[in-house]
Amino acid sequence: MNGILNKLTIFIAMPSTEPTALSQAIPVDQIRYNEQGLVPAIVQDYLDGTVLMMAWMNRESLQKTMETGETWFWSRSRQEFWHKGESSGHLQKVRSLRYDCDSDALLVTVEQIGDIACHTGERSCFHQVEGQKVAPPADSLSQVFEVICDRRDNPTEDSYTCKLFAGGDNKILKKIGEESAEVVMACKDDDKEAIAGEVADLFYHTLVALAHHNVDLKAVYRKLQQRRR
């Protein structure tokens, strides 16, 4: 932990962030702005870690961000302040602010309203790989959940996941029960490798149940965030 803190100064707002909670989050005068008076701000989803965009802040837009609890940037092309989502409704509610060890870059974790950060209509500005549209990386559970949802919406005969969906609740819930029992047995045996494998199986089948009932994984993440206290 000490090694992490030496490299990253952290100011975290709780999920119920009010603007006043951020008003003193970062010492604006200590940030190292470039010769144009700007600092790059990386914006990241606070639930699954997806990098949504990068934009520029100056001293005033950073101050506005902290005062309002929503992201404000400086548009280099228009030479004016830019309140993210003001016209589209895709606002970004700030959950935490961090600056790096050199004080010359910001990391802003947000709740992205509408789940669209890019002006193209994509969730993230970083959605292109070799000219193809590819969903940006998130945490492992979110990526597996995305594949499961794709299997649900585009079934194939040889897919185990599709066979689970075809069997409905009876098949899916039976597997969750079996995997839960196997987690218990692995823990009783104190077999770390087995525990990891069985928990992975339980996670997977639980994700299938979520997808079957059209419950977004983010809804689970929100519950966990609310219970962190």
N, C-alpha and C positions, 0 to 999 in steps of 0.2 A: 504493500500500500504506500509506503514512504516513497518508493521509486516512482510510482505513478504521480503522487502529489508534487514531486520535484519537477516533473515535466509538464504538468497541466494544472493551471489554476482554475478551480471549479466554483461556480455559483449556481446552485440548483434551486429552482422554484418548484413547489409542490404542485400536484395535479390541479388543485383548485386555485391556481395562480391569479392573483389580483394585480393590476398594474402597479400598485404601490409596492408590492413585494419585489418588483424588478427595478424600482427607481434608483436603487443604489447598488445594483448587482455588479456592475463593472466600473472601475475607476476610469472614466472616459479619457481623462488627461494622461493616463499612463499607457494607453494604446499607441503603438508605433504606426502612424499613418504614413503612406508613401508620399512622394513629392507632390502629388495631386490632392493630398489630404484625405486619401481613401484607404480602406482596409477591406480585404476580401472576407466575405461571410458565407460559410458553408451552412446550408439549411438541411436538417435531417429530421425524419419522422421520429417522434418521441416513443412510439410503440414498437416498431419493427426495425428501426435503424436505417431505413432506406434514405440515401442521399437524394434530396429532392431538387436542389438547385444551388447555384452559386451566384451571388450578386455583390455589389459594392456598397459599403456604408461609409459615411463620413461622421464627424463628431456629432453633428446635429441629428442625423438619421438614427444613429445609435441611441442618442438620448431620447428621441421620440419612441423608439422601440421599447426602451425600458419604462418610459412613462405610460405608454398605452397598453403594453402587453401584447402588441401585434407588430409584425415586422414592417419596418420602413427602410427603404434603400435610397441610394443616390443614382439616378440615371445619368450615365456619362454622355449618352447620345442626345438626350433632351435637356440636360443640365438642369434637372429639377428633382424634387423629392418624389418618391414613388412608394405609395402605401399599397403593399401587396394585397391583391384581391378586392381593392376598392370598387372597381368597375365590374369584375366578374363574379364577385361574391365568394371567391376562393381565398378567404382570409387565412392567415397563419397565426394561431394563438401560441404565444411563446411559452414554452415549458421550462427551458433552462438556457443560460448563456454561459459560454466558456471562452477563454482566450488561451492561446498556446504559450509555450515556454519562452518564445521571443517577443510575445505581445504584439505580433504583427499579423495575426489571423484570428477570426472568430468562428466559433461553432455554435449554431443556434438550433436547438431542438424544438420542434413545433407540433401542434395538432393542426394538421392540414384540413381545413374545412372544404368539403366537396371532393377530397382525395385527388385533386388536380392541382399541380404546381406549375406545369409547363404551359406556355401560351399556345402550344400546338394541340392542347387537349390531353396530353399524356400525363400520367401521374408524376413522372420525374423528367427533368431536362436531360438526364443521362440515360436515354432509352435507345441509343443507337450503338450497334456493334457490327462493324464491317458493312455498313450501309443497310443493315436490317434492324427492324424494331424488335428490341428484346427488353423484357421487363428488367429493371435495375435490381441488383442483388439486395436481399434483405436478410433477416436472420433465418436460420435453417428451417425452423418450424413453418415460417411463412412461405418459404420456397416449396417445401413439401406440400403444404396446403394448396398452393397454387396448382401444382401438378394434379393433386387429387380432384380439385374442382374441374380441371380440364378433362380428366377421365370421366367425371360425372356428366359433363356437357357434351363430350365427344367420345362415346363408349366404343371400345373394341372388344372383340370376342376373347382374345387371349390375355386380357388384363385382369390380374387378381383383384385390383381395386374395382373394376367394373362388375366383376362377379359379386363382390360384396354389396354394391349398390343394387344389383339385380335381386339379391336376396332380401333387401329391405332391413327393417329394424331387427327382425328375428335373427338374421345372420350376423349383422353388424354388432348387435348388443351381446350375442353369445360370444363373439370373439373378444369383446372388451372384458367380459367376465373371465374368460379363459386366461387372457393376458394379465389381468389383475392378480389372479391366483398365482401365476408363474412369477410375477414380481415379488409376491410375498414369499414364495419358496426360495427364490434366489437370495432374498435378504436374509432369510432364516439360515441359509448356508453360508452367508457372508462371502459370496462369490462376486467380487467386484466386476469382473468381465461379464458374468451372467446378468448381474443387476443392470448394467448399462444396456445390454442387448434386450432384456425383457422390458425395460422402461421405454426403450426406443419403439418396440413393438406396440406397447400400450399407447404411447403418444400417437403413433400412426393410425391405429384403429379408432382412437378418440377423434382424430382429425377427420376420418371418414364419417363418423357420426355427426360431427359439426356440419360437414358439407351436405350430408343427406338431409339434414333439417334446416339447411340454408342459414346457418348461424356463422357469421364472419369471425374468423380467428381474432380479429382486432377487438371484438366485443369481449372476448376472454381476457385479452391483454388489458383492456380498460378496467375490468373487474379487479385484476391483479394490482394495477396501479392504484386503484381506490383503496385497496386493502393494505398497502405498504406501510401505513401508519401503525 
